[in-house]
């Protein structure tokens, strides 16, 4: 059963910013008749795939999820915050920070950011 995604305001803004940058880069690339995708397009595609995998199965091996202790859980301070890899072996690789909640069927995307 897939989870329902919830977003913090910060995560929603970060996702939207990545999406707008990717769309702008794609439009520019197509105007110049280039076929190779830009870095912005690739980054957005990787982040979108990570979020899609989280929704289906947060234990998917490619996500390499592990506990992250430097962010507080937005609903219950005693619960865990998790870090999922959107990129790997890349300088400042992007990560998606998430948690379970507020209900059993929900996952909350806390933030999307380069690796701290």
N, C-alpha and C positions, 0 to 999 in steps of 0.2 A: 504494500500500500504506500503510495507516494505521500510525502509530507506536504503540508501547506506551508508556504513560505511567508514570513513576516519580515519586514525591513525596518531598521532604524532610519531616522531621517538622514543621518550622515551616510549610511550605506546606499540609500536610494539616490542621494545626490552624487555620490562617487560613481555609481553604476551609470547614471544618466550622463555624467561628464565623459566617461569612457565611451559610451554609445555615440554621443554627439561627435566626439573627436574621430571615431572610426567612420561614421557616415560622411563627415567632411573630407576625410582623407580618401575615402572611396570615390566620392564625387570628383575630387581633384585628379585622382589617378585615372578615372575613366575619361575625363576631359582631355587629358594628355595622351590618351590611348595606350596606357601602360597596362600590363597584365599582372605584374607581380604585386601582391598585397603589401600594404604599408605596415610599419610596426604597430601603429594604432589599431589597424584592422585586426592584426594577429592577436594583440593583447586583448581586445574586446572579445574575440572569438574564444580565447582561452578562458577568460573569466566567465563568460556565458556558459561554456561547457562545464566548468567547475560547479556553477550554481545548479545547472541541470542535473549533474550527478549527485549533488547533495540532496536535491529534492527527491530523487529516486532511491538513493541508498547512501547515507552518510558514511558507511563503512567501506565504500568502494576502494579497492587498493590503490588506484592511481591518485586518489585525493591525498594520501599520506597524512590523514588527520591525526593530530595529537593535541594533547591538552596545552593550553596557553594560559599562564597564570598572571600575566601583567595587565589584563583587561578584566574589569568587574562584570559579572553576569548582570544583565539589566533587570532581571525579575527576582532572582534569589541569590544572594551573595555566597551561599554555600554550594551552589551548583558550579559546574565546570564550563569554561569557555574553550572552544576548539579552534584550531588553525588548520585550514585546508590549503593545499598547494594549487595555485592556478598556473604557476610556472616553476621550473626547476632548472638548476645549473645556469642561471641567468643573473647578471648583476642586478641587484634590487628587484629580485623576483617577486611577483605579486602573490599575495595571500588573501584568502577570504576567512574572516573571523566570524564564527557563528556559535549558537548555543541552542539547546533544546528549550522549548517553551514559547508562549506561556502555557500551553496545554501539551498533552502527550503527542498529539498529531501535528504539532507546529515546530518549525525550525525558524529561528530568527537570525537574519544576516545582520551582524553588528557593524562591520566595516570591511572595506576592500582597499587594500593598501600595499605599497611595496614592503618587502620584508624589513622589519625594524632592525 
